[in-house]
């Protein structure tokens, strides 16, 4: 997922639930589970590697950031 986001020029906050108790707690609170990778953008989510879902989020991200510097 990370490579796919980078290839589509989508900025993201990478949180490792193995290295951060806070990240683990946040994911558990949001989803009720610890399934990774998990991508959240606004009200959209993608669980696991789902290229179509990631592309939809990348498109939404680009649309929202056009002209933003």
C-alpha positions as CSV (number, residue, x, y, z in Angstrom):
1,X,0.0,0.0,0.0
2,X,2.8,2.4,0.9
3,X,4.5,2.0,-2.5
4,X,1.2,2.5,-4.3
5,X,0.4,5.7,-2.4
6,X,3.9,7.0,-3.0
7,X,3.6,6.2,-6.8
8,X,0.4,8.2,-6.9
9,X,2.0,11.2,-5.0
10,X,-0.4,10.8,-2.0
11,X,1.0,12.1,1.3
12,X,0.3,9.8,4.2
13,X,1.0,9.3,7.9
14,X,2.6,5.9,8.3
15,X,1.8,4.4,11.7
16,X,3.3,1.1,12.8
17,X,1.2,-0.8,15.3
18,X,4.1,-3.1,16.1
19,X,6.2,-0.2,17.2
20,X,3.7,2.2,18.7
21,X,1.2,1.4,21.4
22,X,-0.6,4.7,20.6
23,X,-1.0,3.7,17.0
24,X,-2.2,0.2,18.0
25,X,-4.8,1.8,20.4
26,X,-6.0,4.3,17.8
27,X,-6.5,1.5,15.2
28,X,-8.3,-0.7,17.7
29,X,-10.6,2.2,18.7
30,X,-11.4,3.1,15.1
31,X,-12.0,-0.3,13.7
32,X,-12.4,-2.7,16.6
33,X,-9.6,-4.8,15.2
34,X,-5.9,-4.8,14.3
35,X,-6.1,-5.6,10.6
36,X,-3.4,-3.8,8.6
37,X,-2.8,-2.2,6.3
38,X,-5.7,0.2,7.0
39,X,-6.1,3.4,5.1
40,X,-8.4,6.3,6.1
41,X,-9.1,9.4,4.1
42,X,-12.1,11.4,5.3
43,X,-15.0,9.0,5.4
44,X,-13.3,6.5,3.0
45,X,-11.4,3.5,4.3
46,X,-9.4,0.6,2.7
47,X,-8.5,-2.5,4.5
48,X,-5.7,-4.7,3.1
49,X,-4.1,-4.1,-0.3
50,X,-7.0,-3.1,-2.5
51,X,-5.7,-1.2,-5.6
52,X,-9.1,0.0,-6.7
53,X,-9.9,1.3,-3.2
54,X,-6.4,3.0,-2.9
55,X,-6.9,4.5,-6.4
56,X,-10.3,5.9,-5.3
57,X,-8.7,7.5,-2.3
58,X,-5.7,8.8,-4.3
59,X,-8.2,10.4,-6.8
60,X,-10.2,12.0,-3.9
61,X,-6.9,13.2,-2.3
62,X,-5.7,14.8,-5.6
63,X,-9.1,16.4,-6.2
64,X,-9.0,17.9,-2.7
65,X,-5.4,19.2,-2.9
66,X,-5.4,20.6,-6.5
67,X,-4.1,24.2,-6.2
68,X,-3.2,23.7,-2.5
69,X,0.4,24.5,-1.7
